[in-house]
Amino acid sequence: MTSSGLYRAEQVREFDRRAIELHDIRGYTLMTRAAAAALQALRAHWPRARRLRVLCGAGNNAGDGYVLARLAQQAGLDVAVGWLSDPASLQGAARTAAAEADRARVPIQPFAPALLDTADVIVDALLGTGLTRPLSGEWATAVAAVNAATAPVLSLDIPSGLQADTGAILGTVIRATLTVTFIAPKLGLFTGAGPDCAGEIRVDDLAVPAAVFAAIEPAALRVTAADLPDWLPGPRPRSAHKGDFGHVLVIGGQPGMSGAPRLAAEAAARVGAGLVSVATHPVHAALLNVGRPELMCRGVLTPADLEPLLARAGVLAIGPGLGQDDWGRDLLVATLGTGQPCVLDADALNLLATAPARRTDWILTPHPGEAARLLDSTAAAVQADRPTAVRALQARYGGVIVLKGAGTLVCDGRRTWLVATGNPGMASGGMGDVLTGVIAGLLAQGLAPARAAVAGTLLHGLAGDTAVAAGERGLLAGDLFDALRQWVNEPASP
């Protein structure tokens, strides 16, 4: 399967070390390449910008900023540097960079917020990937001044205040318009608060030899729209019939919650499941398939009512609108007792949290609140370290975990994938039910659980990105159906 690697900060530092020690590339040479790449990106993004105000902090991130300032001045731009860490205190390549900027007569002074008033672009070279504690004092004040300024912001390597491995905000954080990250992309840029803070992300490998990256497994694999064809089922033979593409049974819909299983069921059908049934509460079973008569709906009151439906289905999707009363709990126990492949969401996850179990053949799709209940934790703690949370969920419950949210993570215990599709308009009721159905529909067509989870999450996000063309506000879960069918059939289309 195609994808691109995302790395933790310590892994990128190892790449840096290998480049220097094994390939004889000086640290200052890498710093100069980074600054040149960032300046090139800046001029391409803001071709009319003439006044750059560069904020330099500590470590090599500051060094990148000093080199950029010098190169920008040599290119004829109006440049000034405001520092938060005295240049005299810098070490190694960063100290060299500051000294070279000073010799080139770049204006360098202690930072004051007034410096930003004359900026066309602000360059954030305050703190890089080594930050481990919340920003405070003058550092937090500087970040607040940058965020209050009217000029756009270019962050070097990572927005200052963002944790490079988790995407958590350490106290406060720069809100960048563009981030140019060096050597390899950092995981934290793409999950948690990373997408909100980093703006547009560009990666430059600084011409580091490919051998530097050998034998180090990425922390996660990023999957995008370009990868979709490799994740979907293959072409259908001309002799195909509905029995070839699986039978999904969606179980849920307590009284008053008929919409959730209805959304999941249509989603499974829209991505190609051959047959889709719905087991729901009798009070609305007769009406649930109005408007979508292809769905086979049955009312069930007891596990005994469910048994014949379970016997005919190949994949089970349980949880949408299930509720947590005795009816929902009894149906969940009966479902899990069959040993059939299944996708769990919503109240099935909340019930599972009260009686944890572990299986190898299920897919769990929690949002952060559900993940917190499954881990006996809090949603804030889950969001503070989503990569660790998804691995902990998989270790405890087995199978494949889909941790929903910005930068959705999928983990099967051996690998973690980050799915880079979706948008804020999808923060509306029913979207999770659609995802459950999409994954179940792909699982029914023979995809392995991890592949179904990644492909389903990718499809779901792409459908949301297509449907959002009319605007984020007011996007409904049902708006995704036409786009789902488009993407599952024409994965190369825009």
N, C-alpha and C positions, 0 to 999 in steps of 0.2 A: 504494500500500500504506500502511495506517495504521501509525503508530509515533510515538514521542515522542523528542525530541532529548536527547542527552547532550553535555556540553560540557567543554572543557578550561578550566583555571583562567584562562588569559590571555583566553579568549573571554568568560568571565563578568566579568572586570575591564573588558573593553571595553563590555559591556552596562552596567555600573555607570557608566563614564565617559559613555556616551551619555545615560543617564538624567539625570546631573548637568548636563552641558554643553549638551545639545540640548533637554532637556525641563524644565530649571530645577527639578530636584528636588534639594534640598540633601542632601549626604552624611549629615548628622546626621538628616535626615528618614528616609532609607533605613535608617539604623541603628536608629532608634526603631521603625520598622515591623518590622524583623527581630526585635528584642527582644520586641515585643508578640506577634508570631506565635509565637515560641518559647515565651513564657509561656503563651499560650493552649493550645498543644499539650501543654505540661507539665501544666497543670491538668486537661485532658481525659484525659490518660493516667494521671495519679496524683491523682485528685480529693481524696484524704485527706491528701496531703502538706502539711505546714505549715512544715517547716524546710528551707530551701534553702541550700546552701553553694556559692558560685559561685567558680570558679577563673579568674582573669583573667591573661592573659599579655601579649602584645605585639600591636600593630597593631589593625585594625578588629575582629578577633575579640574582643579584650579589650573594645573599646568596646561591642560587642553585649552582653557580659556585664555591664558596669557599668549599662547602661540596663535590662537585665532585672532586675538586683538592685534598682534604684530602683523600677521599676514593681511588682515583687513586694512590696516593703515597703509601698508605697502601697496595695496590695490587702490588707494586713493579715497577710502572711506573715512568718515569722521568717527573716531573711536575714542572711548574713555573707559577705564577700568575702575571699578569700585571694589575694594577687597574687604573681606571680613576676617581673614587670617593674615597677619603680617607676612608679606612675601619673604622677609628675612628668616621666617621660621620654617619655610618649606624645605624639603629634602629632595635629593636625587634629581630626576628629570624635571620635576615640577619647579625646583629652585632654579635650574638652568633656564627653563622657559620664562620665569619671571625676570631673570637677569637679562635675557635677550630682549624681552619687551622693553625693559627699562633703557637698555642701550639704544634701542630704536626710537627712544623718546616718545613712547606711547604714554599718554597721561594716565598715571596710576595714583590713586588716592584712597583713603579709607571710605567705605561706603556711606553714603547719605541718601535718603529717599529722593531728595531733589535731583539727584543725578538722572533719575528715570524720566524726569519731565521733558527732556529733550530727545528722547529715544524714538527712533523709527522701529527698531527691533531691540529687545532685551535678550541677552545671552545668559543663560543660567549655567554657570560653571562653579556652583557652590559646593555641592557634595555629591559624590558618586555612589557606587554600589556597596561601599563598605559601611554605610550608615546602619547602626543597630539600635539606636535609642532615639526617643522623641526629640524633635527640635524644640528649643526654648531660647529665651533671652534674645540677644541681638540677631541670632539666626532666624528665629520665628518672626521677628520684626521685619527683617529683610524679605522673607517670603511673603508676608502680608503686604509689604510695599509693592512687590512685583505683581501680585495678584490684583492689587488696586489700580495699577497703572493701565493706561489705555493702549500702550504698545503691545504687539504680539510678542510671544516668548519662544525662543529656541532653547531647548534643554540639551545639554551634552551628555550622552550616554543614558541618563535616566533623570526624570524630574527630581529635583532635590526634595527630600522628605518622603519619597516613595521607597518602600522596602523592595529590593530587587528580586527576591525569591517568591514573595507572596502577594505583591500588589497592595499591601496594607499601607495606610498613611501613618507615618511616625510623627504624631503631634500635629503637624501642618505640612503642606506640600505645595510646590509650584504647580500651577495649572498651565501647562505648556500648550502652544499651538502646534509645534513641531518638535519631535524628539529624534535626534540622530544617535543611534546606539552603535557601539563599536565592537568589532571582532565577531560577536555572536549575539543574537537576541536574548534578552533576559526574560524569564518566565513572568516576573511581576509586572512587566509592561502590558501583558495581555489578559490578566485576570484580576479579580478584585477591583480596586479603584484604579488600576493601571490604565485601562482604556479611557477613563474620564480625565486622567491627569496628563497623559502623554500626548494627546492630540494625534496628529498623523505621525506614524513611526516609519523611519527609514533605517536600514541596516547597512553598515559598511564593514567589510571584513578586514580592511586595512592591508589588503594583499598578503595576509598571513598564509603561509603554505598549507595546503590541504592536510598534510601529514600531522600538523599540530592538533587537528580535531580527531585523529584516529583513536579508537579504543576507549573513548569516553562517551557513554550513553547519555543522550539528552535527558533532562529532567522531565520533559514532556515533548510530544510531537504536535505541532500546530497543523491543523487541517483546514483548508480553505475551499472556496467554490471550485478552484482549478483542480482539486483532488477528487471531486465528486464521482466522475466516471469510474474510477478505480474501486470505489466502495459499493456501488450499486450492483444489483443482480444483473447477470448477463442477458443477452437478447433471448426472447421467447421463441421456441420452435413453432413452426406453422401448425404442428399437430397438437398444440397445447390445449388443455381443457382446465376448467376451474379447479378441479381436484389437484392439479399440479402446483397450485400456488397457495395452498394452506387454508386452514379454517381457524379464524380468530374468534374467541369467545370473550366479550367484554362483560365484566361483572361489576355492577354498582348501581347507583341510583336509588337511594332511599327516598321516601316520600318528599316531594318538593325539590329533588335534585336530579330530575330526569335528563337535564341538558348535558351533564358531564359525561355519562356513558354514551350519549348520542354523538357528542363531538368526537370522542375516542373511536367509536365504531366507524363513523364516516371517514375519519383519517386513515384507519387501517385499510378501508376499501379503496380510498383515493391513491394509496401508494402501491396497490396491486394485489392485496390479499384476495384469494379466490372466493372465499365465503366469509361472512362476518355475522356472528350472532350476538345478541345482547341478552343477558340474564339480569333482570331488574325487578323492582318491587311491583307487585300486581296492580297497584293503584294507577300506574301510568303505562303499563306494558302495552296496552292496546293503542296508545296514542304516540308512543315514542318514535315509531318509524314513519309517522306522517311527514311527508316531504322527502323522505328517503326510503321508498318502499323496498329497496334492495336489501335492507337490513332485516334479519330474522329476529324478532323480539319475543321473549317469553317471560311471563311473570313467575317469580320464585319466592316462596315464603320460607322454605326450610332447606337444609342441605339435601334432603331426599329429592326435592323438586329439581335441584341442580344436577343431580347425578347423570341423567340421560344427556344433558347438554355437555357436561364434561367429557363424556365418553366419545362424543362426536368431534370435539375440538382438538386441534393440534397445539395451539398456543393460547395461553390465558392472559388477559389483561385485567387486573383487579385493582380497585381503589377509587376510580372517579365517582364522586357522589356517594360513596359506600356508607359513610357514617361510621360511628364508633359504638353503636348500641349492640344489643345481642344479635340482631339480624345481620349486621355487617360482620361482626366477629365470627359468627357461626359459618357464614359463607367463606370467609377468609380461611378458616381452619379446614373446611372441606376442600377448598381449592388447593391449598398447599399439600394436603394429604394425598393428592393424586400423583405427585412427582413429575407433572408435566412442566415444560418450559413456561415461564411466566414473566410478566412485567408488572411490577408493583409501583403504585403511585398514591399520593393523597392519603386518604384515611387508612388504606392498607399499610402504609408506612407508619402512621401514628399508632395503629394497633400492633404492628411488629415491634415498635419501640417498647411496648409494655411486656412483650414476651419474646425477646430476641432469639433468633435462630440463624443458622448458617447453611447455605446451599451453594452449589457450584453452577446451577443452571438457571438462575434468575437474574433479572435486571432490575435494579432499584433506581428510582428517578427522583430523589429528594430535592426540594429547594432548601435554602439555608436553614429555615425554621424547622423543617422536618429532619434535616441532617442533625441539627442540634439535639432534637429529641432522641434520635437514634444513637447519638454519642453521649447522652447525658450531659450535654454542654449547653452553650448559648449560641444564638445566631451570630452575635457579635464575635465570639471566639472562632466560629466557623469561617466567617468572612475575613477575619484577621490573618488566617493561614489556610486558604482553600486547598492548596496542594496537599498539605498534611492531613486535612480533614477528609479528603476523598480517599487517600490511602488508608486512613484509620477505619473508615466505613467499610472498605473492601476487606481489610484484615478481620474485622469483626463479623461481617455478614456474608462474605464470599461473593461469588458471581461477578457481575459487572455493575459498577456504580456510575450513575450520571448525576453529577452535582451541578444543578442548574444555576444560572445567574450570568452576569457579564463575564465572558470567557468561560463558558461551560467546560467542565472537566469530566472526562470519562476514564475510568481506571478498571483494569481487569486483574490487578495484582502483579502483573509483569511490566506493563507499560501504562503510561498516562498520556491521553490525548487532550489537547485544547482545541475546541471547535470555535473557529473565528467567524461566526455568522450570527445574525440576529441584531435587534435594535431595541431602544427603550419603548417603542410603541407596543412591543409584545408584553409589556407589564400590564396585562389585563386578564380578567377571569376567563378560564377555559383553555388558555394556551398550554398549560401542562397536560390537560386531558388530550389535546391534539397530539402532543409529543408522545404520550403513552401509546396512542393508537398507531402513530407512524412507526414507532419502534416495533410494536407487536406485529404490524403488517409486514415489515421486512423480515422479522424473525420467522414468520409463517412461510415466507418464500424461500427458506433454506439458508439464510445468512447465519453465520455463527454469532453468538450473543454479543461479543465485543464489536464485531463488524456491524451488526444491526444497530447497536447503540450509537456508534460513531456516525454511521450513514444517516440514521434517523435524526440525530441532533443536527447534523449538517443540513439535511433537507428541510427540517423544521425552521431553522434560522434563515435559510435562503428563501423559503416561501414567505417568511415574515418580511424579509428585505425587499421582496418583489411587491408584496401587498402594501407596504408602507409608502409607496409612491404618492399616494393621495394625502399623506401626512401621518405623523405618529399618533396624535390625539384622535381617539375614536376608532383605532384599529381593533377589530374584533377577531376572536379565535376562528370563527367561521369564514373570515375573509381569506384565510390561508388555503382553502381547499383547491381553488382553481390553480394557484401557483404550485401547490404540492404536485398536482398532476403534471404540470408543465415540467418541473424540475426532475421528477422521477423518470420522465420519458426523454427529455432533451437537456441533459446535464451541462452541455456546453453553451446553452443559450444564455443571454445576459439577464 
